[in-house]
Amino acid sequence: RGTTVLKIAESISTNLAKTAICGKVDGEIVDLSSVISKNCKLEILTAKDADALKVLRHTASHILAHAVKTIFPNAKIASGGVTDDGFYYDFDFKSRINKSDLGKLEAEMKRIIKANFLIERKKISRLDATRYADKNQEPYKIEILAGIDKNQPIYAMCEGEFSDICKGAHLKSTGGVKAFALTQIAGAYWRGDSQNKMLTRIFGTAFFKQADLENYFHTQKEASKRDHRVLGKKLELFMFDHSAQSMPYWLPRGWKLFNNLLDFWREVHDEYGYKEISSPIINDLSLWQSLNAKFVQIIKT
């Protein structure tokens, strides 16, 4: 009782301790610094494990937030996460940023990585966490704290002079992020609610090896050649207009193909006894927004 995941890794072998990324205690991913306080099933994860990649990318998202607060001190940090192929973090910028700013942020992230700041996770009181967020004028963090169950512990991760409210597992230090890139900027409503403010979401990706990062971009480039928007126009099937990005304009060849598929669809449905109906087309934008809000409410419920 009281030993850490890292200490257990060291007791197994020096090499394992060097290559360990994080631990898994009874199925929950934890930092190497996490203390073992009860009998459990413990797994030591290395770069070969899929869950270790999630920890790498989670750490990269905090390094991004660190870089944003360094270059844009007036920006408010909201929340971030890990995606299937990378990470993201949402921010509320005082002035709009664009894709050209990603280079500056990448340069700052590299400086933070080179500094190899030790990443510490500290358990703090709800009062101290709220005071810290209030002192640093971070309204989104205050809202996040208010939503955490009173019986749940609150943790802060610290790297250098930067701190963030977070309970997730991280690398031992910022220097563990070797291969990364920021990929794009998009808009995102706070907490996915269209009634809330639109924030700026910055996407990125990270890997343990530079070769994996290069292979990722190669795969993305190859996939772009097979993008339906590109192929649709190239094969004279359909095209898109800037006024309706998600709705295709069918060209003669494409419309013929579409109708052939529709005829086949109807034949199969008739054969198996399905009945076809038609409903009104919704053109009223306010009605769409109302339906969307109700849809989000149902999901939350």
Secondary structure, 3 states (H helix, E strand, C coil): CCCEHHHHHHHHCHHHHHHCCEEEECCEEECCCCECCCCCCEEEECCCCHHHHHHHHHHHHHHHHHHHHHHCCCCEEEEEEEECCEEEEEEECCCCCCHHHHHHHHHHHHHHHHHCCEEEEEEECHHHHHHHHHHCCCHHHHHHHHCCCCCCCEEEEEECCEEEECCCCCCCEHHHCCEEEEEEEEEEEHHHCCCCCEEEEEEEEEECCHHHHHHHHHHHHHHHCCCHHHHHHHCCCEEEECCEEEEEEECHHHHHHHHHHHHHHHHHHHHCCCCCCCCCCCCCHHHHHHHHHHHHHHHHC
